Amino acid sequence: MIRLQLLVVFSICLAGSIDSQPPHQLLFNHITNSHGLSQANNDFLFKDSRGFVWISSVDGLNRFDGKQIKVYRQITGDSLSLSGQNIQGFFSEDKEGNIWFCTAKALNYYRRNQDNFISFLKENKNGKKNTGFYNCGMDQSGMLWLIKNDSLFHFSTSEKKFLLDSYHLFDGVERGKFYFNQSNSTTRFYSFSFQKPGLQITSFREGTVQREMLFDDQENGCENTFYIQQVYCASDSLVWLASDKGLIAFNPFDKTCNTYSYFNGKTIDFITGVKPYKPKILAITSSRHGLLFFNNEKREFINQFERTLSNLSIASNAVGNIYIDNDRGIWLTIDRIGVDYTSPEKIKFHSHFSSSNPKLSRGKISFNSFFELNRDTIWAGTFNQGIFILGKDKEVFGRITLETYPEGLPSNSIKYIFGDDQNRIWILTYHGLAYYDLKFKKVNFINNHYYLYGCQLKNGDILLSKKTGGIERVHTEHSTGNISLQGLPEFSNDEFYYLYENKGENLLYACKNLDSLTIINFKDNYRIEYPSLPLSGYIKDIKASDADSILWIATSYGLATFNTRSKDLSYYTTAKNLPNYTIYGIIPDNKQLWLSTNNGIVRLNTSDSTSQFYSSMDGFPSPEFNTFSSLKRADQEIWFGSSDGFITFYPDDIHSKLPIPKPQITSIKINDQVWDQLSCGFDHFTTNVSEVKSLILKHTQNTISFEFSAMEYSAPYNNQYKYLMKGVDDNWVYSGTNGFARYPNLPYGNHTFLIAGSDSDENSWGQKEIEIFIQTPIYLTTWFITLSGLLIVGIVWWIVSTYRKRKEKIQQLVFEKKIALERERLRIARDMHDDLGSGLSTLGLLANMILQKTHTVGLKEELTKVATLTDKLTQKVREAIWAVAVQNDPLEKLIVYLHKYASDLFENIDINCKIHLPDAIPVKTIFGESRRMIFLTFKEALNNIIKHSEATEAFINMDIQDNQLLISIQDNGKGFALTLLEQSPGNGLMNMRQRMSEIGGSCSIRTNPHGTSILLSIPV
């Protein structure tokens, strides 16, 4: 329990200590005309609830989002543009997110949803419009307090009108600040002028108004008169006044004041701004002395930031106003230059000897090497200012320079320093070698050779690599202490820029000619075990991991790893989340590596290969670090030397404290064009893309691009972005520092677009989403498709119906023609039967009757011929009548007729004829002409058998296959010459083929000395 109480007390004390600590280092970003600022006189700043920063000017209004500036100006003829160009007074935001401010012309308010302005003017008693209001701020009720000349006005933002009451102030008043006490029963308004000294207090209490004037002469309790620049009301009894004489603490009750105007032995005057930074810390600005911090409990200035040689310092000591946002970001207006801003929470590293420190006047100091002599002493070698001997708190308590040791130190340009076990510190310079004797406190000169590196091995050998080539071993005479250098003959021709002993092995890794490693066994008389291992890029540093078999190698190409057992070499690249920079130094720290590069610091997690990048804004003015300039002290503090001082930090203290970003969309383009209005609903439009929560677009507006900003200002150019279109992207799309996304030809329907922006540490991500609905084209909507389907069905039905009716009509005509044709055929058949048939029959009977009665031989022969001819004609007429008769059209009757004809023909002939008929005869129709051609061909084939084949057997097979009537006629006769098939068309065989061809059939004839085969194929 006691421990818990002590812990609580300690936590409270620690919190109080933190609240009383000002920033010890600030690095500033700058906004100037070159960044898009409309004008460089910027008195007022404001960060709104969305994260945008509003910057006043005498030439329009500026909105900054961390990436770009949007300028609003008055546009002639546009009543919704800014009214007036010169912004006067503070910015105020109402509950709806609208911004209220004054110009020299009117009171304006920015309508956020429409991205435009409405202005208000007050008429005086003469009906003229009052101009030149100054906004002193908005109270909790939404009331604006406005100053115009010598009067105080109130404006209701909810009713959007000036109230009738106004209060007189002293002549020439320009600025003011109101204050409500805790009970809200009394309100004080403090007003002042830049042109006249003094402070007027107007008290409002229970309907009464009281006024009094202070500090306008030397008889009101103060030593001097004051020109007030700004007022901060800390409480009922404490008001801080920024004045030309310094910072003033004023008690409104007893009218006493105390002036604070000294820091580090100099006067701090011309205070222009005062704002609370922490509960016990005030941030103070001066037109002569930059930015200062003041402990309001101890009542003393405690830190100061002025213009230095560094680009990351304040742009000028002439600081006008100060604004501190909700994230403790500090914004400064710099007279005639622009705006500076900084995020103290961004600083993680402690910078020392930087040109950004106004206390140092040495300019930039490049630190090349560190050596920890003991827990309280560090030796730091520099490029051109010798060696600094630093204490535990990094204070200088000794120097080793050419001036202090002219006979011993070869040069102030230090290349490297290291110590040995004989109380000596070896000093390698660009112009020679020396060592410092700790016992006799003396620098001893060795030679004027340029050595690249040196170290002492665990066996006690001290090695030095020479610029002209080779490695030398230091030999010390025990009796005299004399030092000599002995070259190792195996390495006399090569330059070794770096030597590293892996403590877990008896091996020395020597960087040969910058780009390869030579592995040397120094226990075995410096035997070369591996002559040359080539690497990509120049080697800068080597360190072993916790497992001695893995070496980390810093190169100008990046980071390499070398397995000393397998001799495998691999590289960490950007694909493994490591920036592809030149790496100068490696400090192992448990499962992490701290890497100094030519563009910042990288922390690499070796277990999962993730990394964190730190830029100059994290606390080091120069991103360019130096080779050999790294150190991990016994207490785990890490040092890295750069071209502008050095940084120190404890790894466990490096945590991000930045706020969660509030990403905002800054531009939306539809089909790659900016639209004046965006549809956010079926009856809602907006002109401010940052306020869009949903978009409704036509189907032709389906190419969309977005620009967006993270709205986090610690180092906005390092903010990272990613985005996702649900249903289109499978995963988040990372776009680095480029806040832009474009989607061409988005499909119709609902989409959700998400953007995410990180702070500059990539520690936290903020998100924003927009619902997007792309309307389906009319021709793809359900109702349109349904109507179109019904219409198509109707059209198809009409076409089919019309076609069917036409077809039926045609069929009716065909049927009628067929009926007429059949009637005609029937008539012809009947006429032939009745007239020609009966006539021939009668003629035949008469011929036979006369033949029976005559006995004349010659006449009898002639009559016989007439009777025979008459029988043949009668048979042909019957065949013609059969072909014409409609009732014979069915296929079945054709087959029966052919069967009967063949049977009758072969009945009285000495040829055995076998006939096979189909088992089933389908219902098919073969019209007269086709029947006639089939019969004539069939008849010709049978006649050829009887007349020419000399056959004894004949075979007739009738079958129906695949809608074909197949008639096969074979005999076992003598055959015939194939040349008969090539004779004139009058040939019977050729006629058979021709008849079949005319009705779409075929006739195939095969013959040999053993018989003839004829196949008739007719479609049915």
JOGI-V759041 format. One record per backbone hydrogen bond with DSSP energy under -0.5 kcal/mol. NH is the residue of the N-H (numbers start at 0). CO is the residue of the C=O. Records with the same first field share a line. If there is no record, write none. Layout:
NH: CO ; CO
This chain:
4: 0
5: 1
6: 2
7: 3
8: 4
9: 5
10: 6
11: 7
12: 8
13: 9
14: 10
15: 11
16: 12
17: 13
18: 14
19: 15
20: 17
21: 19
27: 311
28: 340
30: 338
34: 31
35: 32
36: 31
41: 39
42: 40
45: 53
47: 45 ; 51
50: 47
52: 63
53: 45 ; 51
54: 61
55: 43
59: 84
60: 71
61: 54
62: 69
63: 52
64: 67
69: 62
71: 60
75: 73
77: 74
78: 76
80: 77
81: 72
83: 81
86: 56 ; 84
87: 101
89: 134
91: 99
93: 97
96: 93
98: 109
99: 91
100: 107
101: 87
102: 105
103: 85
105: 82
106: 119
107: 100 ; 105
108: 117
109: 98
110: 108 ; 115
111: 109
114: 110
115: 110
116: 79
117: 108
119: 106
121: 129
123: 127
126: 123
129: 121
131: 103
133: 146
134: 87
135: 133 ; 144
136: 144
138: 142
141: 138
143: 154
144: 136
145: 143 ; 152
146: 133
147: 150
150: 147
151: 166
152: 145
153: 164
154: 143
155: 160
156: 141 ; 154
159: 155
160: 155
162: 153
166: 151
168: 149
172: 169
173: 191
174: 191
176: 189
178: 187
180: 185
183: 180
186: 203
187: 178
188: 201
189: 176 ; 187
190: 188 ; 199
191: 174
192: 195
197: 225
198: 213
199: 190
200: 211
201: 188 ; 199
202: 200 ; 209
203: 186
204: 202 ; 207
205: 184
207: 204
209: 202
211: 200
213: 198
219: 216
225: 214
227: 225
228: 241
229: 241
231: 239
233: 231 ; 237
234: 237
237: 234
238: 249
239: 231
240: 247
241: 229
242: 240 ; 245
243: 226
245: 242
246: 259
247: 240
248: 257
249: 238 ; 247
250: 255
251: 249
254: 250
255: 250
257: 248
259: 246
262: 265
265: 262
267: 260
268: 266
269: 243
270: 242
271: 284
272: 284
274: 282
276: 277 ; 280
277: 280
279: 18
280: 277
281: 293
282: 274
283: 281 ; 291
284: 272
285: 289
286: 269
289: 285 ; 316
290: 304
291: 283
292: 302
293: 281
294: 299
295: 279 ; 293
296: 279
298: 294
299: 294
301: 292
302: 292
304: 290
308: 354
309: 354
312: 309
318: 285 ; 316
319: 332
322: 330
324: 322 ; 328
327: 324
329: 341
330: 322 ; 328
331: 339
332: 320
333: 331 ; 337
334: 317 ; 332
336: 39 ; 333
337: 333
338: 30
339: 331
340: 28
341: 329
343: 327 ; 341
345: 342
346: 342 ; 343
347: 617
348: 617
349: 647
350: 348
351: 645
356: 353
357: 355
359: 356
364: 352
366: 364 ; 641
367: 365 ; 380
368: 380
369: 627
370: 378
372: 370 ; 376
373: 376
376: 373
377: 389
378: 370
379: 377 ; 387
380: 368 ; 378
381: 385
382: 365
385: 411
386: 399
387: 379
388: 397
389: 377 ; 387
390: 394
393: 390
396: 388 ; 394
397: 388
399: 386
400: 398
404: 400
408: 404
413: 381 ; 411
414: 427
415: 427
417: 425
419: 423
422: 419
424: 435
425: 417 ; 423
426: 433
427: 415 ; 425
428: 426 ; 431
429: 412
431: 428
432: 446
433: 426
434: 443
435: 424
436: 434 ; 441
437: 422 ; 435
438: 422
440: 436
441: 436
443: 434 ; 441
444: 442
445: 432
446: 432
450: 428 ; 448
451: 464
452: 464
454: 462
456: 460
459: 456
462: 454 ; 460
463: 471
464: 452
465: 469
466: 449
468: 465
469: 493
471: 463
472: 485
473: 461
474: 483
476: 481
480: 476
483: 474
485: 472
486: 484
487: 470
488: 486
490: 487
491: 488
495: 493
496: 494 ; 510
497: 510
499: 508
501: 499 ; 506
502: 500
504: 501
506: 501
507: 519
508: 499
509: 507 ; 517
510: 497 ; 508
511: 509 ; 515
512: 494 ; 510
514: 511 ; 512
515: 511
516: 532
517: 509
518: 529
519: 507 ; 517
520: 526
521: 505 ; 519
522: 505
524: 521 ; 522
525: 520
526: 520
528: 518 ; 526
529: 518
532: 516
533: 531
534: 514
536: 534
538: 513
539: 553
540: 553
542: 551
544: 546 ; 549
547: 545
549: 546
550: 548 ; 561
551: 542
552: 559
553: 540 ; 551
554: 557
555: 537
558: 571
559: 552
560: 569
561: 550
562: 567
563: 548 ; 561
566: 562
569: 560
571: 558
572: 570
575: 572
576: 573
577: 572
578: 576
580: 578
582: 554
583: 581 ; 595
584: 595
586: 593
588: 591
591: 588
592: 603
593: 586
594: 592 ; 601
595: 584
596: 599
597: 581
599: 596 ; 622
600: 613
601: 594
602: 611
603: 592 ; 601
604: 602 ; 609
605: 590 ; 603
606: 590
608: 604
609: 604
611: 602
613: 600
617: 614
618: 615
619: 615
624: 596 ; 622
625: 640
627: 583
628: 625
629: 627
630: 638
632: 630 ; 636
635: 632
637: 648
638: 630
639: 646
640: 628
641: 644
642: 623
644: 364
645: 351
646: 639
647: 349
648: 637
650: 635 ; 648
652: 649
653: 650
654: 652
656: 344
661: 709
663: 708
665: 706
666: 706
668: 704
669: 672
670: 668 ; 702
672: 669
674: 667
677: 685
679: 677 ; 683
680: 683
683: 680
685: 677
686: 112
687: 112
688: 686
690: 687
691: 688
694: 770
695: 678
696: 694 ; 772
700: 697
703: 701 ; 742
704: 668
705: 740
706: 666
707: 738
708: 663
710: 64
717: 714
718: 715
719: 758
720: 735
721: 755
722: 732
723: 753
725: 723 ; 751
727: 724
728: 724
732: 722
733: 731
734: 720
735: 720
737: 734
738: 736
739: 737
740: 705
742: 703
745: 701
748: 773
750: 771
752: 769
753: 723 ; 751
754: 767
755: 721
756: 765
757: 719
758: 763
761: 758
765: 756
767: 754
769: 752
770: 692
771: 750
772: 694
773: 748 ; 771
774: 696 ; 772
779: 776
780: 776 ; 777
784: 780
785: 781
786: 782
787: 783
788: 784
789: 785
790: 786
791: 787
792: 788
793: 789
794: 790
795: 791
796: 792
797: 793
798: 794
799: 795
800: 796
801: 797
802: 798
803: 799
804: 800
805: 801
806: 802
807: 803
808: 804
809: 805
810: 806
811: 807
812: 808
813: 809
814: 810
815: 811
816: 812
817: 813
818: 814
819: 815
820: 816
821: 817
822: 818
823: 819
824: 820
825: 821
826: 822
827: 823
828: 824
829: 825
830: 826
831: 827
832: 828
833: 829
834: 830
835: 830
836: 831
837: 832
838: 834
839: 835
840: 836
841: 837
842: 838
843: 839
844: 840
845: 841
846: 842
847: 843
848: 844
849: 845
850: 846
851: 847
852: 848
853: 849
859: 855
860: 856
861: 857
862: 858
863: 859
864: 860
865: 861
866: 862
867: 863
868: 864
869: 865
870: 866
871: 867
872: 868
873: 869
874: 870
875: 871
876: 872
877: 873
878: 874
879: 875
880: 876
881: 877
882: 878
883: 879
884: 880
887: 884
888: 885
890: 923
893: 889
894: 890
895: 891
896: 892
897: 893
898: 894
899: 895
900: 896
901: 897
902: 898
903: 899
904: 900
905: 901
906: 902 ; 903
907: 903
908: 905
910: 908
911: 951
912: 910
913: 911 ; 953
915: 955
921: 919
923: 921
925: 888
930: 926
931: 927
932: 928
933: 929
934: 930
935: 931
936: 932
937: 933
938: 934
939: 935
940: 936
941: 937
942: 938
943: 939
944: 940
945: 941
946: 942
947: 943
948: 943 ; 944
949: 944
950: 944
953: 911
954: 969
955: 913
956: 967
957: 915
958: 965
960: 963
963: 960
964: 1017
965: 958 ; 963
966: 964 ; 1015
967: 956 ; 965
968: 1013
969: 954
970: 1011
971: 952
973: 948
979: 976
980: 977
981: 978
982: 979
986: 983
990: 986
991: 987
992: 988
993: 989
994: 990
995: 991
996: 992
997: 993
998: 994
999: 996
1000: 995
1001: 1016
1003: 1014
1005: 1012
1007: 1010
1010: 1007
1011: 970
1012: 1005
1013: 968
1014: 1003
1015: 966 ; 1013
1016: 1001
1017: 964
1019: 962
